[in-house]
């Protein structure tokens, strides 16, 4: 019993003596820094901050360069700042005059009972806003071509324009066919949905007698069917639109990715060893002979 107590005391003392080192090891492990030690000279990772107002306004004041995505995001909130960054100051009166003039004229027309004219004025302000974003993306001069950010924003503003910028014009009819087809089926399904919704309301009305050839249950069925098809058309349109934006971005990144036309295949004998050969050294599994096939491209 004395020997067991002595051994237990020795192990307990050794364990207590190792506790500070063990705790220090855990603390250091969770305090590892994989960036530069000096935060003033460290380069920020692009995923650290998606948008920084300090970075944006520093670029607008021409203290440093900013990415095209930062410029575009800031210009969506502050129209005209992209033109300031690109030093196109003469365009500012056109941008501000078009946006403010369209909104002001639309409010005046609406207050005076000219609702149709107000819609056109508001539309003109929106077109001016969109044109200012397009202009700043076009005027942005990156170092490389094609630039992924520029191709993405082109595709975001005008479907297919990113593919034209990347030199892949043959993709434009494909995406536009998908977009136009989705839009066509959307309007067609919406018209039929409204039609059967009206018939169902007339068939179930308690104030006006209904004598139509379509029963209420049939109208309800087709109303739900065309409503579902209308929603599918919206999803299809959004899918084609998002796909062409992703396509423009990916192929702008991969424009210099070269795959050689020379494809080589090599076949050689090989000794195949099972994965458990070294795990169970006491009873290793027998190896087998086979072929090793390799491709190079």
Backbone as CSV, one residue per row, in Angstrom:
resi,resn,N_x,N_y,N_z,CA_x,CA_y,CA_z,C_x,C_y,C_z
1,UNK,0.816,-1.195,0.000,0.000,0.000,0.000,0.858,1.256,0.000
2,UNK,1.975,1.211,0.751,2.851,2.376,0.783,3.470,2.632,-0.590
3,UNK,3.821,1.550,-1.277,4.423,1.716,-2.609,3.419,2.321,-3.575
4,UNK,2.169,1.860,-3.495,1.136,2.406,-4.384,0.878,3.879,-4.088
5,UNK,0.859,4.239,-2.794,0.639,5.639,-2.425,1.784,6.508,-2.906
6,UNK,3.018,5.987,-2.812,4.178,6.752,-3.260,4.123,6.984,-4.768
7,UNK,3.778,5.926,-5.520,3.690,6.061,-6.982,2.596,7.048,-7.371
8,UNK,1.448,6.984,-6.682,0.356,7.911,-6.971,0.758,9.342,-6.675
9,UNK,1.500,9.551,-5.576,1.934,10.907,-5.232,2.915,11.439,-6.264
10,UNK,3.804,10.568,-6.755,4.758,11.008,-7.779,4.045,11.431,-9.048
11,UNK,3.080,10.612,-9.509,2.349,10.966,-10.722,1.510,12.224,-10.532
12,UNK,0.926,12.399,-9.334,0.138,13.602,-9.074,1.014,14.842,-9.085
13,UNK,2.200,14.747,-8.512,3.112,15.892,-8.520,3.574,16.235,-9.921
14,UNK,3.866,15.213,-10.694,4.279,15.460,-12.073,3.156,16.094,-12.882
15,UNK,1.932,15.653,-12.641,0.787,16.217,-13.357,0.578,17.680,-13.002
16,UNK,0.689,17.998,-11.655,0.518,19.380,-11.232,1.646,20.268,-11.753
17,UNK,2.843,19.704,-11.843,3.960,20.494,-12.355,3.803,20.804,-13.830
18,UNK,3.104,19.950,-14.560,2.912,20.170,-16.003,1.718,21.068,-16.321
19,UNK,0.888,21.354,-15.324,-0.299,22.159,-15.595,0.013,23.538,-16.141
20,UNK,0.936,24.321,-15.599,1.201,25.648,-16.179,1.663,25.581,-17.625
21,UNK,2.574,24.630,-17.919,3.045,24.500,-19.303,1.916,24.093,-20.225
22,UNK,1.049,23.185,-19.721,-0.068,22.741,-20.546,-1.031,23.898,-20.813
23,UNK,-1.315,24.673,-19.781,-2.206,25.809,-19.954,-1.600,26.848,-20.876
24,UNK,-0.288,27.050,-20.758,0.378,28.002,-21.624,0.331,27.540,-23.075
25,UNK,0.466,26.248,-23.293,0.406,25.702,-24.649,-0.968,25.940,-25.267
26,UNK,-2.033,25.703,-24.498,-3.372,25.915,-25.020,-3.629,27.390,-25.304
27,UNK,-3.157,28.250,-24.432,-3.363,29.674,-24.631,-2.662,30.174,-25.881
28,UNK,-1.426,29.721,-26.097,-0.689,30.138,-27.275,-1.315,29.574,-28.550
29,UNK,-1.872,28.372,-28.434,-2.480,27.756,-29.622,-3.671,28.558,-30.113
30,UNK,-4.447,29.096,-29.164,-5.630,29.848,-29.568,-5.333,31.313,-29.840
31,UNK,-4.096,31.727,-29.650,-3.713,33.099,-29.937,-2.772,33.194,-31.127
32,UNK,-2.781,32.177,-31.974,-1.917,32.206,-33.145,-2.383,33.300,-34.107
33,UNK,-1.445,33.990,-34.671,-1.733,35.032,-35.659,-1.065,34.646,-36.969
34,UNK,-1.861,34.559,-38.017,-1.347,34.132,-39.320,-1.165,35.324,-40.262
35,UNK,-1.309,36.541,-39.749,-1.038,37.734,-40.534,0.307,38.305,-40.129
36,UNK,0.665,39.421,-40.689,1.915,40.056,-40.326,1.867,40.513,-38.882
37,UNK,3.014,40.483,-38.219,3.076,40.894,-36.830,2.812,42.381,-36.676
38,UNK,3.234,43.161,-37.630,3.049,44.601,-37.563,1.758,44.973,-38.266
39,UNK,0.730,45.398,-37.523,-0.554,45.687,-38.193,-0.476,46.873,-39.133
40,UNK,0.528,47.752,-38.945,0.621,48.915,-39.829,1.104,48.553,-41.211
41,UNK,1.888,47.471,-41.316,2.405,47.057,-42.620,1.700,45.837,-43.169
42,UNK,0.795,45.270,-42.402,0.109,44.055,-42.854,-0.884,44.402,-43.949
43,UNK,-0.984,43.512,-44.907,-1.942,43.671,-45.996,-3.232,42.970,-45.627
44,UNK,-4.341,43.673,-45.706,-5.616,43.089,-45.327,-6.061,42.061,-46.342
45,UNK,-6.657,41.007,-45.822,-7.251,40.018,-46.715,-8.509,40.615,-47.324
46,UNK,-8.794,40.202,-48.552,-9.952,40.772,-49.247,-11.253,40.368,-48.588
47,UNK,-11.268,39.298,-47.785,-12.489,38.874,-47.129,-12.654,39.489,-45.757
48,UNK,-11.678,40.278,-45.290,-11.809,40.863,-43.968,-12.931,41.899,-43.950
49,UNK,-12.976,42.775,-44.914,-13.966,43.840,-44.975,-14.518,43.903,-46.390
50,UNK,-15.832,43.692,-46.515,-16.436,43.718,-47.835,-16.536,45.156,-48.356
51,UNK,-16.854,46.099,-47.473,-16.948,47.490,-47.888,-16.553,48.366,-46.718
52,UNK,-15.724,49.348,-46.998,-15.257,50.263,-45.968,-15.488,51.691,-46.459
53,UNK,-16.237,52.477,-45.687,-16.469,53.863,-46.058,-15.164,54.655,-46.041
54,UNK,-14.269,54.295,-45.115,-12.979,54.979,-45.065,-12.189,54.721,-46.339
55,UNK,-12.187,53.476,-46.783,-11.488,53.138,-48.022,-12.155,53.805,-49.219
56,UNK,-13.490,53.832,-49.224,-14.215,54.411,-50.350,-13.957,55.912,-50.463
57,UNK,-14.145,56.643,-49.378,-13.954,58.090,-49.433,-12.487,58.468,-49.600
58,UNK,-11.571,57.605,-49.129,-10.165,57.841,-49.397,-9.847,57.722,-50.871
59,UNK,-10.497,56.789,-51.555,-10.304,56.667,-52.996,-10.951,57.800,-53.761
60,UNK,-12.141,58.242,-53.311,-12.820,59.339,-53.993,-12.000,60.623,-53.894
61,UNK,-11.302,60.799,-52.769,-10.445,61.976,-52.623,-9.077,61.779,-53.258
62,UNK,-8.904,60.664,-53.988,-7.687,60.354,-54.753,-6.454,60.207,-53.860
63,UNK,-6.674,59.689,-52.641,-5.541,59.383,-51.773,-4.935,58.027,-52.117
64,UNK,-5.740,57.129,-52.615,-5.264,55.804,-53.017,-6.267,55.226,-54.010
65,UNK,-5.901,54.115,-54.614,-6.787,53.451,-55.562,-7.769,52.544,-54.819
66,UNK,-8.923,52.345,-55.391,-9.924,51.448,-54.825,-10.355,50.459,-55.897
67,UNK,-10.918,49.355,-55.443,-11.395,48.342,-56.364,-12.683,48.810,-57.037
68,UNK,-12.946,48.222,-58.168,-14.126,48.624,-58.921,-15.405,48.269,-58.175
69,UNK,-15.379,47.182,-57.397,-16.551,46.823,-56.610,-16.834,47.832,-55.515
70,UNK,-15.789,48.342,-54.861,-15.966,49.373,-53.840,-16.499,50.659,-54.450
71,UNK,-15.971,51.036,-55.601,-16.453,52.236,-56.275,-17.917,52.087,-56.678
72,UNK,-18.284,50.928,-57.210,-19.655,50.710,-57.674,-20.631,50.694,-56.499
73,UNK,-20.264,50.005,-55.414,-21.154,49.932,-54.256,-21.367,51.310,-53.640
74,UNK,-20.304,52.109,-53.554,-20.464,53.444,-53.015,-21.280,54.347,-53.918
75,UNK,-21.145,54.179,-55.224,-21.886,55.017,-56.168,-23.369,54.676,-56.178
76,UNK,-23.731,53.474,-55.779,-25.144,53.145,-55.688,-25.826,53.944,-54.587
77,UNK,-25.065,54.274,-53.552,-25.613,55.078,-52.454,-25.388,56.567,-52.705
78,UNK,-24.227,56.899,-53.238,-23.876,58.295,-53.515,-23.642,58.444,-55.023
79,UNK,-24.683,58.697,-55.805,-24.505,58.801,-57.261,-23.538,59.927,-57.624
80,UNK,-22.731,59.665,-58.632,-21.776,60.646,-59.102,-20.387,60.501,-58.535
81,UNK,-20.230,59.723,-57.455,-18.904,59.572,-56.864,-17.983,58.755,-57.766
82,UNK,-18.545,57.878,-58.587,-17.720,57.149,-59.547,-17.114,58.079,-60.580
83,UNK,-17.891,59.066,-61.002,-17.349,60.041,-61.944,-16.252,60.887,-61.284
84,UNK,-16.398,61.156,-59.994,-15.350,61.898,-59.284,-14.079,61.073,-59.209
85,UNK,-14.210,59.783,-58.927,-13.024,58.925,-58.844,-12.340,58.816,-60.195
86,UNK,-13.134,58.751,-61.267,-12.554,58.662,-62.615,-12.136,60.023,-63.171
87,UNK,-12.305,61.078,-62.358,-11.931,62.451,-62.739,-12.742,62.959,-63.941
88,UNK,-13.978,62.515,-64.055,-14.884,63.016,-65.084,-15.836,64.030,-64.447
89,UNK,-15.290,65.137,-64.012,-16.085,66.103,-63.265,-17.158,66.762,-64.128
90,UNK,-16.915,66.883,-65.416,-17.882,67.543,-66.279,-19.185,66.761,-66.416
91,UNK,-19.173,65.495,-66.021,-20.384,64.677,-66.108,-21.303,64.847,-64.894
92,UNK,-20.806,65.461,-63.831,-21.602,65.578,-62.607,-22.879,66.398,-62.803
93,UNK,-22.842,67.537,-63.506,-24.115,68.256,-63.717,-25.146,67.433,-64.480
94,UNK,-24.691,66.597,-65.398,-25.629,65.757,-66.151,-26.258,64.719,-65.234
95,UNK,-25.425,64.099,-64.381,-25.928,63.059,-63.480,-26.904,63.650,-62.471
96,UNK,-26.472,64.691,-61.766,-27.319,65.274,-60.729,-28.532,65.975,-61.331
97,UNK,-28.322,66.643,-62.465,-29.447,67.314,-63.103,-30.490,66.329,-63.602
98,UNK,-30.030,65.209,-64.204,-30.983,64.224,-64.699,-31.765,63.540,-63.597
99,UNK,-31.078,63.165,-62.515,-31.758,62.466,-61.415,-32.684,63.411,-60.659
100,UNK,-32.138,64.569,-60.235,-32.957,65.512,-59.473,-34.080,66.088,-60.320
101,UNK,-33.783,66.409,-61.595,-34.821,66.963,-62.457,-35.942,65.970,-62.717
102,UNK,-35.590,64.695,-62.955,-36.632,63.694,-63.186,-37.498,63.460,-61.968
103,UNK,-36.888,63.382,-60.790,-37.670,63.173,-59.575,-38.541,64.393,-59.273
104,UNK,-37.957,65.603,-59.407,-38.742,66.805,-59.136,-39.905,66.968,-60.095
105,UNK,-39.662,66.727,-61.388,-40.743,66.840,-62.366,-41.807,65.775,-62.139
106,UNK,-41.379,64.572,-61.740,-42.359,63.529,-61.469,-43.242,63.855,-60.282
107,UNK,-42.668,64.432,-59.229,-43.475,64.828,-58.073,-44.458,65.932,-58.445
108,UNK,-43.988,66.892,-59.242,-44.875,67.986,-59.649,-46.030,67.473,-60.506
109,UNK,-45.711,66.589,-61.451,-46.766,66.044,-62.313,-47.768,65.207,-61.524
110,UNK,-47.280,64.451,-60.583,-48.190,63.621,-59.784,-49.094,64.473,-58.911
111,UNK,-48.555,65.533,-58.347,-49.375,66.399,-57.497,-50.410,67.188,-58.289
112,UNK,-50.149,67.373,-59.575,-51.078,68.123,-60.412,-51.962,67.219,-61.272
113,UNK,-51.997,65.963,-60.953,-52.913,65.043,-61.617,-52.411,64.447,-62.913
114,UNK,-51.153,64.637,-63.262,-50.604,64.067,-64.496,-49.831,62.779,-64.141
115,UNK,-50.577,61.746,-63.879,-49.945,60.510,-63.406,-49.106,59.833,-64.488
116,UNK,-49.580,59.852,-65.716,-48.803,59.228,-66.790,-47.495,59.963,-67.029
117,UNK,-47.539,61.266,-67.032,-46.314,62.052,-67.207,-45.364,61.845,-66.029
118,UNK,-45.916,61.688,-64.830,-45.071,61.448,-63.654,-44.300,60.144,-63.795
119,UNK,-44.934,59.129,-64.354,-44.249,57.847,-64.544,-43.057,58.008,-65.483
120,UNK,-43.244,58.753,-66.557,-42.140,58.958,-67.503,-41.002,59.751,-66.864
121,UNK,-41.346,60.716,-66.022,-40.303,61.509,-65.357,-39.507,60.654,-64.385
122,UNK,-40.192,59.834,-63.605,-39.494,58.946,-62.683,-38.643,57.928,-63.446
123,UNK,-39.168,57.460,-64.582,-38.393,56.532,-65.410,-37.147,57.201,-65.957
124,UNK,-37.254,58.473,-66.346,-36.085,59.198,-66.839,-35.030,59.354,-65.748
125,UNK,-35.465,59.586,-64.514,-34.511,59.670,-63.400,-33.824,58.330,-63.173
126,UNK,-34.595,57.244,-63.284,-33.993,55.912,-63.115,-33.005,55.586,-64.221
127,UNK,-33.332,55.968,-65.446,-32.408,55.722,-66.560,-31.126,56.525,-66.379
128,UNK,-31.240,57.753,-65.895,-30.043,58.560,-65.641,-29.183,57.934,-64.555
129,UNK,-29.816,57.428,-63.524,-29.088,56.758,-62.443,-28.354,55.518,-62.970
130,UNK,-29.069,54.720,-63.776,-28.448,53.529,-64.365,-27.307,53.913,-65.306
131,UNK,-27.496,54.953,-66.096,-26.457,55.388,-67.028,-25.220,55.884,-66.295
132,UNK,-25.396,56.502,-65.129,-24.232,56.954,-64.362,-23.420,55.771,-63.855
133,UNK,-24.099,54.696,-63.455,-23.381,53.496,-63.022,-22.655,52.839,-64.198
134,UNK,-23.322,52.774,-65.333,-22.694,52.195,-66.520,-21.489,53.008,-66.953
135,UNK,-21.598,54.326,-66.883,-20.509,55.191,-67.306,-19.287,55.022,-66.415
136,UNK,-19.489,54.907,-65.110,-18.337,54.779,-64.224,-17.651,53.430,-64.380
137,UNK,-18.417,52.380,-64.669,-17.803,51.077,-64.917,-17.011,51.115,-66.221
138,UNK,-17.557,51.754,-67.240,-16.871,51.849,-68.526,-15.587,52.682,-68.400
139,UNK,-15.635,53.756,-67.617,-14.491,54.660,-67.498,-13.423,54.136,-66.552
140,UNK,-13.739,53.117,-65.770,-12.748,52.550,-64.852,-11.681,51.810,-65.660
141,UNK,-10.425,52.138,-65.447,-9.327,51.580,-66.227,-8.501,50.621,-65.365
142,UNK,-8.784,49.319,-65.435,-7.983,48.365,-64.668,-6.667,48.065,-65.369
143,UNK,-5.776,47.391,-64.657,-4.470,47.051,-65.216,-4.538,45.841,-66.144
144,UNK,-5.415,44.895,-65.860,-5.485,43.678,-66.664,-6.770,43.659,-67.487
145,UNK,-6.742,42.861,-68.538,-7.898,42.714,-69.421,-8.008,41.249,-69.844
146,UNK,-9.208,40.679,-69.756,-10.426,41.257,-69.173,-10.388,41.241,-67.644
147,UNK,-10.966,42.263,-67.058,-10.976,42.405,-65.606,-12.227,41.730,-65.052
148,UNK,-12.094,40.803,-64.078,-13.272,40.079,-63.574,-14.335,40.990,-62.975
149,UNK,-13.907,42.001,-62.206,-14.892,42.899,-61.617,-15.652,43.692,-62.654
150,UNK,-14.951,44.159,-63.663,-15.603,44.919,-64.726,-16.544,44.039,-65.530
151,UNK,-16.138,42.813,-65.823,-17.016,41.897,-66.555,-18.267,41.578,-65.744
152,UNK,-18.118,41.407,-64.428,-19.263,41.102,-63.577,-20.255,42.250,-63.546
153,UNK,-19.754,43.467,-63.398,-20.647,44.623,-63.334,-21.298,44.893,-64.687
154,UNK,-20.575,44.646,-65.772,-21.188,44.767,-67.099,-22.379,43.811,-67.223
155,UNK,-22.171,42.562,-66.827,-23.256,41.576,-66.903,-24.390,41.913,-65.946
156,UNK,-24.062,42.542,-64.824,-25.095,42.920,-63.861,-25.958,44.056,-64.380
157,UNK,-25.356,44.979,-65.115,-26.094,46.130,-65.624,-26.832,45.814,-66.922
158,UNK,-26.190,45.057,-67.820,-26.808,44.683,-69.097,-26.536,43.198,-69.327
159,UNK,-27.538,42.352,-69.309,-27.308,40.918,-69.541,-26.630,40.675,-70.886
160,UNK,-25.543,39.922,-70.856,-24.796,39.602,-72.062,-23.631,40.525,-72.333
161,UNK,-23.611,41.694,-71.712,-22.525,42.632,-71.974,-21.211,42.126,-71.385
162,UNK,-21.281,41.376,-70.291,-20.060,40.795,-69.731,-19.437,39.780,-70.661
163,UNK,-20.279,38.998,-71.358,-19.757,38.041,-72.323,-19.132,38.754,-73.519
164,UNK,-19.733,39.851,-73.968,-19.130,40.620,-75.061,-17.788,41.197,-74.632
165,UNK,-17.712,41.674,-73.407,-16.454,42.222,-72.889,-15.369,41.146,-72.837
166,UNK,-15.762,39.909,-72.511,-14.798,38.804,-72.445,-14.450,38.233,-73.812
167,UNK,-15.090,38.714,-74.867,-14.835,38.182,-76.198,-15.573,36.896,-76.493
168,UNK,-16.666,36.623,-75.781,-17.460,35.412,-75.978,-18.869,35.804,-76.419
169,UNK,-18.934,36.455,-77.564,-20.208,36.986,-78.051,-21.200,35.879,-78.380
170,UNK,-20.708,34.690,-78.701,-21.613,33.603,-79.091,-22.531,33.179,-77.941
171,UNK,-22.195,33.533,-76.716,-23.042,33.167,-75.576,-24.233,34.101,-75.413
172,UNK,-24.165,35.282,-75.996,-25.220,36.273,-75.794,-26.577,35.767,-76.290
173,UNK,-26.697,35.201,-77.520,-28.012,34.691,-77.938,-28.549,33.593,-77.033
174,UNK,-27.659,32.798,-76.451,-28.113,31.715,-75.565,-28.781,32.288,-74.321
175,UNK,-28.114,33.227,-73.688,-28.675,33.805,-72.465,-29.904,34.659,-72.753
176,UNK,-29.862,35.404,-73.855,-31.015,36.223,-74.174,-32.221,35.376,-74.572
177,UNK,-31.982,34.235,-75.182,-33.096,33.332,-75.489,-33.732,32.819,-74.203
178,UNK,-32.895,32.484,-73.225,-33.441,32.046,-71.937,-34.192,33.147,-71.218
179,UNK,-33.654,34.370,-71.248,-34.324,35.490,-70.580,-35.626,35.861,-71.276
180,UNK,-35.596,35.950,-72.595,-36.801,36.317,-73.325,-37.857,35.223,-73.249
181,UNK,-37.413,33.968,-73.296,-38.374,32.881,-73.146,-39.026,32.883,-71.773
182,UNK,-38.232,33.135,-70.733,-38.791,33.200,-69.382,-39.763,34.359,-69.253
183,UNK,-39.420,35.505,-69.850,-40.317,36.659,-69.801,-41.616,36.387,-70.567
184,UNK,-41.504,35.704,-71.709,-42.703,35.386,-72.498,-43.653,34.500,-71.702
185,UNK,-43.132,33.444,-71.102,-43.991,32.537,-70.340,-44.510,33.194,-69.065
186,UNK,-43.763,34.149,-68.533,-44.262,34.865,-67.358,-45.521,35.644,-67.706
187,UNK,-45.497,36.426,-68.794,-46.672,37.212,-69.169,-47.827,36.309,-69.599
188,UNK,-47.503,35.210,-70.287,-48.561,34.293,-70.710,-49.237,33.643,-69.499
189,UNK,-48.444,33.148,-68.568,-49.018,32.509,-67.380,-49.721,33.521,-66.478
190,UNK,-49.206,34.738,-66.416,-49.873,35.756,-65.604,-51.236,36.106,-66.183
191,UNK,-51.331,36.190,-67.528,-52.619,36.488,-68.157,-53.640,35.391,-67.869
192,UNK,-53.222,34.131,-68.019,-54.138,33.020,-67.742,-54.492,32.939,-66.259
193,UNK,-53.520,33.257,-65.409,-53.800,33.252,-63.966,-54.857,34.285,-63.616
194,UNK,-54.733,35.493,-64.147,-55.718,36.533,-63.875,-57.081,36.175,-64.450
195,UNK,-57.074,35.516,-65.605,-58.336,35.129,-66.227,-59.096,34.144,-65.352
196,UNK,-58.435,33.062,-64.924,-59.137,32.062,-64.113,-59.394,32.562,-62.695
197,UNK,-58.613,33.506,-62.217,-58.917,34.111,-60.919,-60.205,34.916,-60.999
198,UNK,-60.369,35.636,-62.118,-61.608,36.393,-62.306,-62.809,35.465,-62.433
199,UNK,-62.643,34.370,-63.188,-63.751,33.420,-63.352,-64.110,32.779,-62.012
200,UNK,-63.103,32.467,-61.219,-63.382,31.845,-59.921,-64.112,32.815,-58.997
201,UNK,-63.752,34.078,-59.021,-64.437,35.057,-58.185,-65.885,35.239,-58.634
202,UNK,-66.094,35.248,-59.960,-67.471,35.380,-60.460,-68.295,34.139,-60.118
203,UNK,-67.663,32.954,-60.197,-68.403,31.722,-59.925,-68.749,31.561,-58.455
204,UNK,-67.961,32.146,-57.577,-68.212,32.023,-56.135,-68.853,33.268,-55.545
205,UNK,-69.230,34.218,-56.380,-69.853,35.433,-55.881,-71.277,35.143,-55.413
206,UNK,-71.652,35.754,-54.323,-73.006,35.568,-53.769,-73.952,36.694,-54.142
207,UNK,-73.439,37.703,-54.803,-74.284,38.851,-55.172,-74.709,38.820,-56.633
208,UNK,-73.836,38.334,-57.506,-74.146,38.313,-58.941,-74.258,36.861,-59.383
209,UNK,-75.350,36.455,-60.012,-75.470,35.062,-60.476,-74.472,34.756,-61.589
210,UNK,-73.926,33.546,-61.557,-72.908,33.144,-62.538,-73.488,32.084,-63.455
211,UNK,-73.336,32.269,-64.747,-73.848,31.323,-65.740,-72.770,30.940,-66.745
212,UNK,-71.506,31.029,-66.369,-70.418,30.725,-67.285,-70.253,29.233,-67.507
213,UNK,-69.514,28.840,-68.572,-69.332,27.420,-68.880,-68.299,26.729,-67.988
214,UNK,-67.468,27.476,-67.256,-66.406,26.895,-66.430,-66.854,26.865,-64.986
215,UNK,-66.778,25.668,-64.377,-67.197,25.527,-62.988,-66.181,26.184,-62.064
216,UNK,-66.616,26.455,-60.836,-65.744,27.116,-59.860,-64.549,26.244,-59.499
217,UNK,-64.766,24.921,-59.363,-63.662,24.027,-59.021,-62.624,23.973,-60.141
218,UNK,-63.098,23.979,-61.388,-62.164,23.974,-62.526,-61.376,25.273,-62.590
219,UNK,-62.073,26.384,-62.368,-61.391,27.678,-62.376,-60.365,27.760,-61.250
220,UNK,-60.696,27.215,-60.098,-59.752,27.220,-58.975,-58.522,26.385,-59.294
221,UNK,-58.715,25.242,-59.937,-57.593,24.371,-60.293,-56.641,25.085,-61.262
222,UNK,-57.193,25.649,-62.348,-56.339,26.301,-63.343,-55.736,27.601,-62.804
223,UNK,-56.442,28.256,-61.905,-55.858,29.445,-61.284,-54.592,29.087,-60.526
224,UNK,-54.632,28.019,-59.758,-53.449,27.591,-58.994,-52.339,27.088,-59.905
225,UNK,-52.709,26.402,-60.996,-51.705,25.888,-61.921,-50.951,27.032,-62.587
226,UNK,-51.679,28.003,-63.121,-51.010,29.100,-63.819,-50.276,30.036,-62.859
227,UNK,-50.730,30.113,-61.637,-49.971,30.889,-60.655,-48.639,30.227,-60.360
228,UNK,-48.651,28.896,-60.264,-47.399,28.176,-60.039,-46.474,28.308,-61.244
229,UNK,-47.028,28.200,-62.452,-46.203,28.366,-63.656,-45.651,29.794,-63.762
230,UNK,-46.421,30.772,-63.341,-45.937,32.152,-63.342,-44.735,32.303,-62.406
231,UNK,-44.827,31.688,-61.238,-43.703,31.756,-60.287,-42.480,31.027,-60.829
232,UNK,-42.700,29.900,-61.509,-41.574,29.189,-62.122,-40.893,30.047,-63.185
233,UNK,-41.678,30.821,-63.929,-41.102,31.693,-64.954,-40.221,32.763,-64.325
234,UNK,-40.636,33.284,-63.174,-39.814,34.273,-62.467,-38.503,33.641,-62.014
235,UNK,-38.575,32.426,-61.476,-37.357,31.738,-61.040,-36.436,31.441,-62.224
236,UNK,-37.023,31.070,-63.364,-36.206,30.799,-64.550,-35.512,32.062,-65.033
237,UNK,-36.222,33.182,-65.030,-35.612,34.447,-65.453,-34.473,34.822,-64.514
238,UNK,-34.704,34.711,-63.210,-33.651,35.029,-62.244,-32.470,34.077,-62.383
239,UNK,-32.750,32.803,-62.706,-31.669,31.836,-62.875,-30.785,32.157,-64.071
240,UNK,-31.398,32.482,-65.211,-30.609,32.841,-66.397,-29.816,34.132,-66.156
241,UNK,-30.439,35.086,-65.488,-29.755,36.354,-65.214,-28.548,36.130,-64.303
242,UNK,-28.738,35.352,-63.239,-27.635,35.086,-62.319,-26.560,34.242,-62.982
243,UNK,-26.961,33.317,-63.842,-25.993,32.452,-64.504,-25.077,33.244,-65.431
244,UNK,-25.616,34.207,-66.155,-24.756,34.972,-67.059,-23.834,35.911,-66.285
245,UNK,-24.230,36.355,-65.094,-23.325,37.153,-64.255,-22.166,36.283,-63.763
246,UNK,-22.486,35.078,-63.296,-21.439,34.164,-62.826,-20.526,33.760,-63.975
247,UNK,-21.118,33.520,-65.144,-20.329,33.142,-66.317,-19.332,34.234,-66.678
248,UNK,-19.765,35.489,-66.662,-18.869,36.595,-67.001,-17.727,36.693,-66.003
249,UNK,-18.024,36.498,-64.733,-16.991,36.583,-63.710,-15.988,35.448,-63.817
250,UNK,-16.485,34.221,-63.960,-15.604,33.048,-63.973,-14.696,33.059,-65.192
251,UNK,-15.245,33.335,-66.372,-14.433,33.275,-67.585,-13.503,34.470,-67.718
252,UNK,-13.792,35.567,-67.019,-12.817,36.660,-66.967,-11.622,36.267,-66.109
253,UNK,-11.871,35.515,-65.033,-10.776,35.012,-64.217,-9.942,33.982,-64.974
254,UNK,-10.578,33.173,-65.814,-9.900,32.052,-66.466,-9.469,32.386,-67.890
255,UNK,-9.379,33.664,-68.237,-9.061,33.997,-69.629,-7.644,33.583,-70.017
256,UNK,-6.728,33.533,-69.030,-5.350,33.153,-69.341,-5.044,31.716,-68.939
257,UNK,-6.100,30.942,-68.624,-5.907,29.538,-68.262,-5.772,28.732,-69.543
258,UNK,-4.606,28.154,-69.753,-4.301,27.480,-71.007,-4.231,25.974,-70.791
259,UNK,-4.956,25.250,-71.612,-4.918,23.779,-71.606,-4.292,23.324,-72.909
260,UNK,-3.236,22.570,-72.825,-2.542,22.124,-74.018,-3.389,21.123,-74.791
261,UNK,-3.240,21.171,-76.107,-3.963,20.223,-76.951,-3.342,18.834,-76.913
262,UNK,-2.136,18.728,-76.395,-1.454,17.447,-76.339,-1.863,16.697,-75.075
263,UNK,-2.559,15.616,-75.246,-2.996,14.783,-74.138,-2.237,13.464,-74.228
264,UNK,-1.580,13.102,-73.124,-0.782,11.875,-73.100,-1.319,10.944,-72.025
265,UNK,-1.272,9.647,-72.324,-1.697,8.632,-71.374,-0.573,7.616,-71.228
266,UNK,-0.247,7.278,-69.982,0.803,6.296,-69.710,0.230,5.151,-68.900
267,UNK,0.591,3.927,-69.296,0.149,2.715,-68.612,1.384,1.933,-68.216
268,UNK,1.485,1.568,-66.940,2.648,0.843,-66.441,2.210,-0.128,-65.354
269,UNK,2.935,-1.233,-65.185,2.595,-2.166,-64.109,2.868,-1.534,-62.750
270,UNK,2.080,-1.924,-61.759,2.206,-1.350,-60.421,1.877,-2.410,-59.390
271,UNK,2.449,-2.236,-58.205,2.186,-3.106,-57.068,1.154,-2.429,-56.188
272,UNK,-0.001,-3.048,-56.046,-1.105,-2.464,-55.301,-1.078,-3.015,-53.890
273,UNK,-0.899,-2.129,-52.922,-0.886,-2.523,-51.514,-2.154,-2.020,-50.846
274,UNK,-2.829,-2.850,-50.056,-4.053,-2.399,-49.382,-3.741,-1.357,-48.326
275,UNK,-4.738,-0.558,-47.986,-4.561,0.509,-47.007,-4.291,-0.026,-45.611
276,UNK,-4.719,-1.266,-45.333,-4.578,-1.802,-43.979,-3.273,-2.557,-43.777
277,UNK,-2.346,-2.447,-44.755,-1.124,-3.236,-44.650,-0.269,-2.796,-43.472
278,UNK,-0.171,-1.483,-43.251,0.664,-0.976,-42.178,-0.125,-0.777,-40.889
279,UNK,-1.440,-0.701,-40.975,-2.236,-0.552,-39.765,-2.285,-1.843,-38.968
280,UNK,-2.299,-2.961,-39.653,-2.322,-4.260,-38.988,-1.064,-5.015,-39.392
281,UNK,0.041,-4.618,-38.793,1.326,-5.218,-39.158,1.407,-6.672,-38.737
282,UNK,0.599,-7.049,-37.743,0.664,-8.430,-37.263,0.154,-9.399,-38.321
283,UNK,-0.841,-8.962,-39.072,-1.394,-9.837,-40.112,-1.587,-9.024,-41.387
284,UNK,-0.506,-8.682,-42.091,-0.635,-7.848,-43.300,-1.365,-8.580,-44.414
285,UNK,-2.167,-7.803,-45.145,-2.892,-8.384,-46.275,-1.944,-8.543,-47.448
286,UNK,-2.154,-9.520,-48.268,-1.264,-9.735,-49.413,-1.436,-8.642,-50.452
287,UNK,-0.312,-8.267,-51.081,-0.346,-7.270,-52.147,-0.747,-7.925,-53.464
288,UNK,-1.070,-7.072,-54.436,-1.509,-7.564,-55.737,-0.850,-6.754,-56.827
289,UNK,-0.736,-7.355,-57.986,-0.168,-6.680,-59.144,-1.293,-6.109,-60.006
290,UNK,-1.057,-4.906,-60.550,-2.075,-4.279,-61.383,-1.434,-3.304,-62.366
291,UNK,-2.237,-2.429,-62.918,-1.783,-1.441,-63.892,-2.028,-0.037,-63.344
292,UNK,-1.088,0.846,-63.585,-1.209,2.263,-63.208,-1.425,3.071,-64.480
293,UNK,-2.530,3.809,-64.521,-2.901,4.602,-65.691,-2.797,6.088,-65.306
294,UNK,-2.057,6.879,-66.081,-1.901,8.301,-65.829,-2.196,9.120,-67.052
295,UNK,-2.818,10.290,-66.841,-3.146,11.204,-67.927,-2.396,12.514,-67.702
296,UNK,-1.930,13.101,-68.764,-1.265,14.395,-68.716,-1.842,15.292,-69.798
297,UNK,-2.298,16.489,-69.375,-2.874,17.425,-70.351,-2.579,18.847,-69.910
